[in-house]
Amino acid sequence: MTAILGKISIANVESNLGTAIRTSVVLVKVETDGQYVTGKQKEIHTISKKELIFICLSGLATGASWLCYYRVLQLGPASVVAPIDKLSVLVTVLFSYIVFKERLSKKQIVGLLLLMLGTIAMALL
């Protein structure tokens, strides 16, 4: 639904502005549901500098991803953009394998291959 709602919402809106509005909504949602309801906002002082840096880098990567995603969604059909976006799973798995030495089971490898083949088929056909 994210792709469909996004496609509808940015039909006549500049994609960066749409992303900024969406990001604001996500921020409010996370803050009201997650932090202030549970009282966890006080724990920010217990996060190490290294972890905080990587959380911030992750946030920057997410923001860049959203900017690109909404721009491409504005330019192309959601039925093509959304499947291609799912190929990020492959990047994550490869990165996890190389950096964290995570291993996949045979079942997970088959699932990853099927995901890749399905995504490529949807994008090309």
Buried (B, 14 or more C-beta within 10 A) or exposed (E): EEBEEBBEBBEEEEBEEBBBEBBEEEEEEEEEEEBEEEEEEEEEEEEEEEEEEEEEEEEEEEEEEBBEBBBBBBEEEBEBBBBBBBBEBBEEBEEEEEEEEEEEEEEEEEEBEEBBEEBEEBBEE
